[in-house]
């Protein structure tokens, strides 16, 4: 089952700034970006946040599960938690800040 576009719109609306948070479709599911870096996945209409030291505040609030078979576990943020976890946008921005900068692609010869 793939994620509906309305789910992505809802999540980005809840996070606040659509200039900071964006999503890109990938194989029927979505990657959620903060400042151009992947911080979460949206699979089967469910938000999965990367487990990193920057997201440790979610440890006691969220269950853990893999977004797809063979994937590493992520924090599962339920729909109701999108509003109740007030600092979720900050957590996602902290994750983005903790990730390495994008590598520049080399042009072919």
Secondary structure as the mmCIF struct_conf table of DSSP 4:
data_model
#
loop_
_struct_conf.conf_type_id
_struct_conf.id
_struct_conf.beg_label_comp_id
_struct_conf.beg_label_asym_id
_struct_conf.beg_label_seq_id
_struct_conf.end_label_comp_id
_struct_conf.end_label_asym_id
_struct_conf.end_label_seq_id
HELX_LH_PP_P HELX_LH_PP_P1 UNK A 2 UNK A 4
HELX_RH_AL_P HELX_RH_AL_P1 UNK A 5 UNK A 15
TURN_TY1_P TURN_TY1_P1 UNK A 18 UNK A 20
STRN STRN1 UNK A 21 UNK A 26
TURN_TY1_P TURN_TY1_P2 UNK A 27 UNK A 28
STRN STRN2 UNK A 29 UNK A 34
TURN_TY1_P TURN_TY1_P3 UNK A 35 UNK A 36
STRN STRN3 UNK A 37 UNK A 43
TURN_TY1_P TURN_TY1_P4 UNK A 44 UNK A 45
STRN STRN4 UNK A 46 UNK A 50
BEND BEND1 UNK A 52 UNK A 52
HELX_RH_3T_P HELX_RH_3T_P1 UNK A 53 UNK A 58
TURN_TY1_P TURN_TY1_P5 UNK A 59 UNK A 61
BEND BEND2 UNK A 62 UNK A 62
STRN STRN5 UNK A 63 UNK A 66
BEND BEND3 UNK A 67 UNK A 68
TURN_TY1_P TURN_TY1_P6 UNK A 69 UNK A 70
HELX_LH_PP_P HELX_LH_PP_P2 UNK A 71 UNK A 72
STRN STRN6 UNK A 73 UNK A 77
TURN_TY1_P TURN_TY1_P7 UNK A 79 UNK A 80
HELX_RH_AL_P HELX_RH_AL_P2 UNK A 81 UNK A 84
TURN_TY1_P TURN_TY1_P8 UNK A 86 UNK A 87
HELX_RH_AL_P HELX_RH_AL_P3 UNK A 88 UNK A 98
BEND BEND4 UNK A 99 UNK A 99
HELX_LH_PP_P HELX_LH_PP_P3 UNK A 100 UNK A 108
#
